[in-house]
Amino acid sequence: KTGGWVATGYSSQYREGEFKFDFLQGEGLYRLAAVGEDYSGNVTPLTDDSGAAVYYETVPPQSNSWCESTGQLSPFRVEFASTDEGSGLETIVLYYRYNQGDWTESEDQYIGTPEGGSFSFSPIEGGGYYEFYTLAVDRAGNKELPPQYADCSVMLDLAPPESSASAPATAMLLPILVSFEASDDASGVMCVELWYSFEDGEYSRFDSIWGKDTGTFEFTPDEGVGTYSFYTVATDRVGRKEAIPSQADAVVQYNPSGPSLALLEDEHDFGTVVIDKTRAWNMRLVNTGDSPVSVESVSTTTQWFRADFRAPVAIDAGGHLDVPITFAPSESGAFQDTVTVQSDDPNASSLVATVRGEGADEMPPTIRLASTGSKLSTSDRLIVSGWLDNPGDAKTADVYVAVRLAGSDTLCFYPNWTLAPQAITLKLGEASKLGPVTLLDFCVGDGVERGEYVIFGAVVAAGTRYDLLSDIAVLNIVIE
């Protein structure tokens, strides 16, 4: 180790041979030198560099390796670190085994120093499960013992998984059962996605099943009767995803047998209803199936809307049922509700319609006038039209339309354009609209007086002339 030379007491009279040396001072660095003496008494001189250095060591070095648990690239890195408290490290060797076979010494050389670095491992066996450990060798020749277990492992997956879907060509009941099979030769299947298309449209993802190579999706379509195409896409445990297939794995024609209940309209707007008044709408239920269906309930959720229905009611195949839905606002504002229909239809036991409406104070009728132009000349065609809107309750009213002639205060009344007022009596339905109605239609001739003509329109209470129910509509026309 340190210190001066010490005689061992071993000697020989031969010119060559060997000594058996015991390292009595324990582990460490020794220098061993042979000193010769001739018959004249001359002795070989000793210096600090005489002989050979020998490191006596019995404790082997230690090492460890690590790597990513999954991989998609080849080659890949195996990192290592090693220590030796004695003579120092001489080299380090990488061992591996493939798919739990026999351990093999790798021919790959490390990058770095024996104390730490990495191997660029080339997996000549291809994709699969690789396990690794390292063995360090010190300068004294001590080699680390193989560990009981591998230091690290890699699931090398160089190819994507594969999958396929299968389903019956026709389906009459829901859900449609779509089975799948998936495989991956290396890391294994992580999940399988089911994609579907309706009537050759764009594909949409339906659902995923995780951790299974085989299984069945229970597919319930929102689109209804028609043709559905399916394919699956698998993803393996290293994240590699299967390519989308060029064509569907399975095609299913869905056409349910038995009853099939549907809404003729799944939404309705009652419009504006006077507060404390009501307005009804017949919600039509149709049975498009080939056997009767029983409607168990029709319900709303708010106080503003009510369904007039007593269960149960059977609808024959091809038949229909009208359910009155009433809107009765007790205050002003916009309201919305859902009408839920429950039946024994095995494919659609619950149907939902949206209804909305607005409550308001009493709303008078309105009249509107329009023409093909506000300025006309000879040979132009003049058409004057009128519209009537009654947003409130049903009522009987008189409508007056008159023209004030150019350059005077004279009024001519529709429909005969006489000087005597003529009322047009109308029965206006609840929330009704009328129009367009053509009031005037002629070509401007040379004999028509030039100037400004004013057309008036008004709605009054029936039997009166001045009890206005609407504002007076005014339309100005200039004939040049």
Phi, psi and omega in degrees: 000276174228162179112181184276178181287143180231131179287137182274340184090357178273137178213163180208147178264002182268156180289334179213158182162205181212155175245145173263114187251131175259129180278079188289340182266011176087191184288146178153190182267125178240152167242129181244128181222142175264130181251122181261150178223128181269182184287349178269357179091007178284136184239139178297126181289148178253135174234178180295338183258008181292153174070209183231144178276133179229128178257116179268119184210136179244345182271121181286161177288172179234145178214165178209152179226158179209158182199168175293143185285338177226154180206153178237357186241152177225132357285172177226166189266140170239112182277155178210162172211146182213157180221153173208127185266005183243253187289343183099162185276138177262312181198175177218142186237139179260132175243147179214162169218152187247125178050044175062031175274211181279150177285139183227140175283128181284145176272356180288139179265146181281158176247125182122215178242166178300337180286336181182143180168213182205156171255138170264097190273128178257109183280091185291341180281350181092200181292150179153197185258118181246137175239151187221151161209162178242151174235125179264150178234130180265177184289343177276359179090002178285132181245134179300142177282147178299140180286162178290326180233159178296147176290320183203170181213157180225130169265102183269119183239106184260357182226146179288162177286173177230149178206163176208154180242153176217148181200158177295151183293332179229152178218136179244344181235155176254149000282159172280126183270117180245112181269158179217156170228137181222153180210152174210124188286347185243273189284339182098165183276128177268312179205161178230129179256142174255127178244144182222158177226140178253124178052047176062024176276195180291149180277145177230147178282131180268306184193173177231146172241129188255142169072020180229141176274336178224155179173186183220129172271138174259096189269123176241111185280149172268341188278344178091207185295138178154193183258130181240132177249144186227147163211162178243154175230122181260150175234132181270181189282354173258007176090005179281132187250140178294143177289150178293130181292158182284341178213164183294146174284325184213146177232129184235131173264112181263118179214095188293144171261170182082200182289155176211098184270137180216159175265132176293323174226133180257011171203152181208138177249117180285350183076206181263128181237137180295140179304136181071010171253170180232157174216137186246154175220133178272109176277118185265126173256131182237141177255103181269003181276190183248017174209161184297154176233143180254121176272118186270325181199152171225120188221154173243176185241348182239169182283346186279336184238144182219139177257127179266091187211138175235119185271162348271160177229129179267138175244121180293162176302129182081359182266183180213166178219130176261123179250117179292128174245126186247136174251123183224085180285138176251002177205166182281153179136172178263137184228150179215150181207169173242139175255120183253129180248124177250136182213179177263020175296117184292341183261339180206078185286345181226127176239148183227132174240147178257130177236148179212160178189172182229132175264139182207163174294173182309132185243120181284159174290160177230150177235141182225139180240147177208155181225171180283354177181155179263343176228125182228160177223183184305137180080353175286148178262129180252124174235124177246127181239157179227150178230144179230131182234123177243092184283348184261214183288165175293144181200161172256132184216160174255139179244131176242135174228130183219156177241128172268122186289156182295135175074014180208175176257014183286135178249134174244131189257138174292145012263345185265357178057048176258171181283339181279132179301136180232120180270139172256107183274127183231144169262107184270122179286164178297130180050048184254160177227146179225135177126166005280145175246128180282120181261323178222144177203101179202163176265137181288119179255178181294334184278354181281129181294136180279149179142193183262129175250140179238127179252131181245150174218142181206153175246128181233164177298142183302135178085358177243168178245339188236358180277085187293134171259340182231167168290158178276123176277139183230133178227122181259132179227131179249127175252119185262000000 
